[in-house]
Amino acid sequence: MMRKISAVLVVVFFGLVFSSLAINYTERQSLRPLAESYVKLVPQDLGAPNVITGILLTYRGFDTLGEVAALFMAAAAVGLLLGTSDKGRGQSAAELPERPKPSSEIVQSGAQILVPLISIFAVYIIMNGHRSAGGGFQGGAVIASSVLLFVLASPRYRVDLAFFSMTESVAGVLFVLAGIAGLTFANGFLDSRVLPLGHFGAFISAGAIPILSVLLGVKVGCELSVIIDRFRA
Amino acid sequence: MTSSVVLVTGLALILIGMWGLLTHRNILRIVIAFSLMGTGTHIMIVAIGYVTNGTAPIIDRALTLSEAPARAVDPIPSALVVTAIVIGLAVTAVMLAYAIRLYQSKKTLSIDAFTESKW
C-alpha cells in the first residue's frame, strides 16, 4: 500500500513537471542558428543531400564512434552474461534430450523468401544513406533483423561468432583509420573530404561518407547479430 | 500544433513507463517499462526538433538547396535519436541478459526474491 502511494506521488510529480513543459512549449517557426548552419553547410561543404547523415558521420563522427563503442560494450556484456564456452554448450546440449524443435513450414518458407529481400533492402539503405533517408545505423539494424529471421527459421544453425567478431573488428579498425586519414589529408578527425565530393546527389559522391556508412552498417549489423545469437538457449 | 500532440504523447509514454517501473514486480515487465520510457524520450526529442510546415532535411527535387533553411526541420534531434534507438536496443538486450541470469539463480522473475541488494 505504502509502495503504491509513493509510486503515485512520484508519477504525479513528474506529471506536473512534464505538464508545465508541455504547456509552455511553442512550436518553432524557424531553425535554430546551429541547425540552420548545418542545413546549409552539409550540402555545400560535404556534398551530401541527406543532412542527418552528414552530421552523424562527419560533424559528429567522433560521437558516432563513441556510440558504436557503447554498442560494442553492450554486446560484450551480453556475451559475458550469457556466453558459455564450447565445452559448456556441448554439455548443455547433451543434458537436454530433445533437439531444438524445428520451426513450422510457414516460418521456413517465409524466411526463404524474405531473408534475401531483407538483406538487399539493408544494403540499399546503407548505400543510399548520403542521398536519401537511410544510413549505417538503420541498415545495420535491418541486417540484424534478417539474421534474427534466419535463426528463427532454422534453430539448429549456429551463427559463426568468430567470423562476426572478426568482421566487426576489421570494420571498426577501418573506421578509425578513415578518421585518421581525415586528420592527415583533410581538416580533422573523420573529415569526409579526403575523397573528391563528386556530382551532388550521385551514387558515388559526398567524399568518404558512403565508405564510412558501409563500415558503420557492417559493424552495427555484426554486433546486433552477435547479441541476437547469444539469446539462444 | 502537430508537434505538441507528439510531444504530449511522448511525455505520456514516459509517465506510463515510470508507473510500470515502480509498480510491477516482474523483471520482464520492468524491462518493458524501461523500453516505454526510452521510446517516449525519443518521441519527445523528435517533437522538439519540428519546425512549422517543415519537412525532412534531405535535399532533393521536393526541397531545393535555396529553400532548405526555411522549410527543413531541425536535423540535430533526428541525428541524436537515430543513435539513441540503436543504443536503446543494446541496453534492452543487456537488461534481458541479466533477467535470464537472475532467473537461473533463483528460478523466479519476481524482484521480491532478490533481497541481497535491498537496504
Interface residues (C-beta under 8 A of the other chain):
Chain A: R3 K4 S6 A7 V10 V11 F14 G15 F18 S19 L21 A22 Y25 E27 R28 Q29 S30 L31 R32 L34 A35 E36 Y38 V39 K40 V42 P43 Q44 P49 N50 V51 I52 I55 L56 R60 D63 T64 E67 A70 L71 A74 A75 A77 V78 L81 L82 S132 A133 G135 F137 Q138 G140 A141 G201 V220 E223 L224 I227 R230 F231
Chain B: M1 T2 S3 S4 L7 V8 L11 I14 L15 M18 W19 L22 T23 I48 G49 Y50 V51 T52 A56 P57 I58 I59 D60 L65 A68 P69 A70 A72 D74 P75 I76 S78 A79 V82 T83 I85 V86 I87 L89 A90 V91 A93 V94 L96 A97 Y98 I100 R101
